[in-house]
Amino acid sequence: MRQFNKNNYSKALEYFEKLRDWYPFSKFAILAELKIADSHYRLEEWEDAIFAYEEFVELHPRNEAIPYVLYQIGRCYFDRMDTIDRDQSVTRKALEMFKRLNGKYPDNSYALKAEKHINKCLKSLAGHELYVGRFYYKTKHYKAALHRFKAVLSRYPDTGFHQTAMYYITLSQDAMNKVQSE
């Protein structure tokens, strides 16, 4: 713990792994498992952290730290979110994990923290739909654009993109009508 508290996460990781491997039945083994995941997270080794956190959930499903662990898995995805013009798969995974946390532990303090992240995930996903919709509109693929803009309204209604989506829905419908009349 001394190494972890000094932000020397690589060394802490080494010690936690030794503790877990050498003394698997120690009362400190469970804490070591959790701190292994935390060390990977602090080192920004996202996949290793996710694996360690998920393994912790599998091995200790009733542990009091499970809300924290679910939150941290969500953070592993959330911290890798990119701009709206990029792939949103990590955003979807973060959203899924935060919603899982809120569903299972709605009154937990980590569920309350997750709410802020859920809103950012939803805004990012809505922004991506608008971005792709605009691309389709500019390239005169009006039907595909219309589908994207309607998705913003149906899937992400309270994200602040309602007016923009409505504007582009009208433009797309007008453009489709114009093409059909020609």
C-alpha positions as CSV (number, residue, x, y, z in Angstrom):
1,M,0.0,0.0,0.0
2,R,2.9,2.3,0.7
3,Q,4.0,2.0,-3.0
4,F,0.4,2.5,-4.2
5,N,0.0,5.6,-2.0
6,K,3.3,7.0,-3.4
7,N,1.9,6.7,-6.9
8,N,4.4,4.0,-7.7
9,Y,1.8,1.8,-9.3
10,S,4.1,-0.6,-11.2
11,K,5.9,-1.6,-8.0
12,A,2.6,-1.7,-6.1
13,L,1.2,-4.0,-8.8
14,E,4.2,-6.3,-8.4
15,Y,3.7,-6.5,-4.6
16,F,-0.1,-7.0,-4.8
17,E,0.4,-9.9,-7.3
18,K,2.9,-11.5,-5.0
19,L,0.6,-11.2,-2.0
20,R,-2.4,-12.6,-4.0
21,D,-0.3,-15.5,-5.4
22,W,1.7,-16.4,-2.2
23,Y,-1.2,-16.0,0.3
24,P,-4.4,-16.7,-1.6
25,F,-6.3,-17.4,1.6
26,S,-5.1,-14.4,3.5
27,K,-7.6,-11.8,4.6
28,F,-5.6,-9.3,2.5
29,A,-5.8,-11.4,-0.7
30,I,-9.2,-9.8,-1.7
31,L,-7.8,-6.3,-1.1
32,A,-4.8,-7.2,-3.2
33,E,-7.0,-8.4,-6.1
34,L,-8.9,-5.0,-6.0
35,K,-5.6,-3.1,-5.8
36,I,-4.2,-5.0,-8.7
37,A,-7.1,-3.7,-10.8
38,D,-6.7,-0.2,-9.3
39,S,-3.0,-0.2,-10.2
40,H,-3.7,-1.2,-13.8
41,Y,-6.3,1.6,-13.9
42,R,-3.8,4.2,-12.6
43,L,-1.2,3.0,-15.1
44,E,-3.9,3.5,-17.8
45,E,-3.7,-0.2,-18.7
46,W,-7.4,-0.2,-19.5
47,E,-7.8,-3.8,-20.8
48,D,-5.8,-5.2,-17.9
49,A,-7.8,-3.2,-15.4
50,I,-11.1,-4.2,-16.9
51,F,-10.1,-7.9,-16.8
52,A,-9.0,-7.6,-13.2
53,Y,-12.2,-5.8,-12.1
54,E,-14.4,-8.3,-13.9
55,E,-12.5,-11.1,-12.4
56,F,-13.1,-9.5,-9.0
57,V,-16.8,-9.4,-9.6
58,E,-16.8,-13.0,-10.7
59,L,-14.9,-14.2,-7.7
60,H,-16.6,-12.0,-5.1
61,P,-20.1,-11.2,-6.3
62,R,-21.4,-10.2,-2.9
63,N,-18.4,-8.1,-1.8
64,E,-19.2,-4.6,-0.5
65,A,-16.8,-3.1,-3.0
66,I,-18.9,-4.3,-6.1
67,P,-20.5,-0.9,-6.7
68,Y,-17.0,0.7,-6.8
69,V,-15.7,-2.1,-9.1
70,L,-18.6,-1.6,-11.5
71,Y,-18.0,2.2,-11.5
72,Q,-14.3,1.6,-12.2
73,I,-15.1,-0.7,-15.1
74,G,-17.3,2.1,-16.5
75,R,-14.5,4.6,-16.0
76,C,-12.0,2.3,-17.9
77,Y,-14.3,2.7,-20.9
78,F,-15.3,6.3,-20.1
79,D,-11.7,7.5,-19.9
80,R,-11.1,6.3,-23.4
81,M,-14.0,8.1,-25.0
82,D,-13.1,9.9,-28.2
83,T,-14.6,12.8,-30.1
84,I,-18.0,12.4,-31.8
85,D,-16.5,11.8,-35.2
86,R,-14.8,8.6,-34.0
87,D,-16.0,5.1,-33.1
88,Q,-18.4,5.2,-30.1
89,S,-18.0,1.6,-28.9
90,V,-16.2,2.5,-25.7
91,T,-18.9,5.1,-25.0
92,R,-21.6,2.5,-25.4
93,K,-19.7,0.1,-23.0
94,A,-19.2,2.9,-20.5
95,L,-22.9,3.7,-20.7
96,E,-23.9,0.1,-20.3
97,M,-21.7,-0.3,-17.2
98,F,-22.9,2.9,-15.5
99,K,-26.5,1.9,-16.2
100,R,-25.9,-1.6,-14.7
101,L,-24.4,0.1,-11.6
102,N,-27.5,2.4,-11.3
103,G,-29.8,-0.6,-11.8
104,K,-28.3,-2.8,-9.2
105,Y,-27.2,-0.1,-6.6
106,P,-29.4,3.0,-7.2
107,D,-28.7,4.5,-3.8
108,N,-25.0,3.9,-3.7
109,S,-22.7,7.0,-3.9
110,Y,-20.9,5.5,-7.0
111,A,-24.3,5.3,-8.8
112,L,-24.7,9.0,-8.1
113,K,-21.3,9.7,-9.6
114,A,-22.2,7.5,-12.6
115,E,-25.2,9.7,-13.4
116,K,-22.9,12.5,-14.5
117,H,-21.0,10.1,-16.7
118,I,-24.2,8.7,-18.1
119,N,-25.2,12.2,-19.3
120,K,-21.8,12.7,-21.0
121,C,-22.1,9.3,-22.7
122,L,-25.6,10.1,-24.0
123,K,-24.4,13.5,-25.3
124,S,-21.5,11.9,-27.1
125,L,-23.7,9.3,-28.7
126,A,-26.3,11.9,-29.7
127,G,-23.5,14.1,-31.1
128,H,-22.2,11.1,-33.1
129,E,-25.6,10.5,-34.6
130,L,-25.9,14.1,-35.6
131,Y,-22.4,14.1,-37.1
132,V,-23.1,11.0,-39.2
133,G,-26.5,12.4,-40.2
134,R,-25.0,15.6,-41.4
135,F,-22.4,13.7,-43.4
136,Y,-25.3,11.7,-45.1
137,Y,-27.2,15.0,-45.7
138,K,-24.2,16.7,-47.3
139,T,-23.6,13.6,-49.5
140,K,-27.3,13.7,-50.5
141,H,-28.2,10.4,-48.8
142,Y,-31.3,12.0,-47.4
143,K,-33.1,8.8,-46.3
144,A,-30.0,7.7,-44.2
145,A,-29.7,11.2,-42.8
146,L,-33.3,11.3,-41.8
147,H,-32.9,7.9,-40.0
148,R,-29.9,9.3,-38.0
149,F,-31.7,12.5,-37.1
150,K,-34.8,10.7,-36.0
151,A,-32.6,8.4,-33.9
152,V,-31.4,11.5,-32.0
153,L,-34.9,12.3,-31.0
154,S,-36.0,8.8,-30.1
155,R,-32.8,7.5,-28.3
156,Y,-31.4,10.7,-26.9
157,P,-34.3,13.0,-26.2
158,D,-32.8,15.1,-23.3
159,T,-29.3,15.7,-24.5
160,G,-29.8,19.2,-25.9
161,F,-29.7,18.2,-29.6
162,H,-33.5,18.2,-30.1
163,Q,-33.7,21.5,-32.0
164,T,-30.8,20.7,-34.3
165,A,-32.2,17.2,-35.1
166,M,-35.6,18.7,-35.9
167,Y,-34.0,21.3,-38.2
168,Y,-32.2,18.6,-40.1
169,I,-35.2,16.3,-40.2
170,T,-37.1,19.1,-42.0
171,L,-34.3,19.7,-44.4
172,S,-33.9,16.0,-45.1
173,Q,-37.7,15.6,-45.7
174,D,-37.8,18.6,-48.0
175,A,-34.8,17.3,-50.0
176,M,-36.4,13.9,-50.3
177,N,-39.6,15.4,-51.5
178,K,-37.7,17.5,-54.0
179,V,-35.9,14.5,-55.4
180,Q,-39.1,12.5,-55.7
181,S,-40.9,15.3,-57.6
182,E,-38.1,15.5,-60.1
